[in-house]
Structures are given as C-alpha cells and as structure tokens.
Amino acid sequence: MNWSAPRLRTVCCPMLRPTMIALALLAAPGSARPSDIPLDQRRSGYADLSRDSKAMQDDDAVNPATLWVLDGEALWNQRAGAAGRSCADCHGDAAVSMKGVAARYPAFSPAQNGPIDLEQRINLCRTEHQQATQLPFESHDLLALATYVGRQSRGLPIAEANDERLKPFIDRGRELFTRRQGQINLSCAQCHDYNWGKRIAGALLPQGHPNGYPLYRFEWQGVGSLQRRLRNCLFGIRAEVFPFGSSELVALELFLMQRARGMTIETPAVRP
C-alpha cells in the first residue's frame, strides 16, 4: 500500500475550513514563546488518552500493535537473503541484545556520514549482513521489525546524545521544528511547544513526543512510524512533504528524541 501523501491543492474543502482557520490563528504573530518546554513539564501523549485507550496500551493481550510485535519476532528469527542469515544469528536474543537500542536512535553512521534512524539501521543490516533487499518504508515487515526491536526498550529512558558528530544534525532538526512552513506559515513549535493542551477543531494538541513509535493510531487503523506522522503534519500545514528516509525527516526525528530525552519509551504505544 502506498502511504505517500496526496498532492497539495490550493482550494480547501469546505469541511476542512474550520481546521484551517484554527491553524491560521495558531500561526498568528505573538503566539510563540522563546523557550522549549521545561524538562519537568514534559507530558507523554499517554497522559491524554481515555481510560479505555490507556488500558489498551498497557495490556499486550489487547494492544493491536502486539500483532506487529509477534510478526517482528518471527522475522527476527527468519533467515533471509543470499547470506541465509537471520537477525538472531548475529544478535541472539533480542530481549538482551536490543534492550536500550531504540532509546539511542537515530544514531551516527560513519558509512552514511550522518544519523540514521532505527528503520534505516534494520535495512543496512539486511543489505550488509544478510545480503537481502531493503524493506520499503512503512511496509508491514519493516514496521514489524522496528516495533519488535523498539518493544525491547519499553520502560527505559530516551538517551541523551553524547556523540559530538550528531550536534549539527540536532541543530538542523531544531531549525526545521521552529521554522514557519507551508501555505499556513506555521511551525511545529507553534503547535507542540507553545499551544499544547489547547484544542484545534476539537482535537487536543499534544506536546508531540516520539517516545511511543512505532505506534498504533486509531486514525490509521494500523501501526506507523514517526516519519509517517511527521509527513502527515507537513501535509496538514500545506508544506513540502519530505520523502521517507530524507535527511530532513531523520534530523527532525533526532531533534525530537533529544527534546524528549529522559522520557520513557512506550513502544508500541496507542494514540488517537
């Protein structure tokens, strides 16, 4: 299935006009504050879930994303590619070898001379060690593996990036997060730093932390990546929608993870 965003149009559907007007009000001058959310005021999207949705995330037996976790476990142990190797052949028990890994990504890749996210790391392992083809972004198998690996870090804090090579990319992500974009002239920060907790067309604006991805969204009726969510936001403000795997999206992921440093990994989370 193709998850790419539809082409942008200059005419807004009448049903969407209230949302567009609300977004325009958020973009109005004077709505921004000069600082990030204080660390002690950060709030996971889990805190805003209904009681039933919290129960769904908390119980693996009813969390829909568990299906992806189970498929990821099967893929972890399945031999692939010309090398005929599985992830387990190199890494053994994921509960041990992958514990804390998702909390450290995106990480710097010398081969790429820049940061890569967890999905890209999985694909590098496939091409370099399994001699297999890359899995397409947002494909079921890639999401399943990423969710399975991410699940091994659940309950652990997001690590602070101590690699100096990442600093310019974190700065790039911050610049993208705070820059006004699109036809609505809105930045990510204006929603998620300066207006979180307010409502727009009935929907609550969260702080926008990435600590649950890959996660199950009711809107999607499936599991999706952080990059998919970022592309949704860019489309919503009528900005350029960066392609999956682009340096811009990875820089945004890296900045968001550092913005959420110390927060607990919830993968796979449940969200509206």
Buried (B, 14 or more C-beta within 10 A) or exposed (E): EEBEEEEEEEEEEEEEEEBBEBBEEBBEEEBBEEEBBEEEEBBBBBEBBEEEBBEBBEEEEEBBBBBBBBBBBEBBEEEBBEBEBBBBEEBEEBEEBBBEBBBBBBBBBEEEEBBBBBBBBBBBBBEEBBEBEBBEBBBBBBBBBBBBBBBBBBEBBBBEBEEEBBEEBBEBBBEBBBEBBBEBBBBBBBBBBBBBEEEBEEEEBBBBBBBBBBBBBEEBEBBBBBBBBBBBBBBBBBBEBBEBBEEBBBBBBBBBBBBBBEBBBBBBBBBE
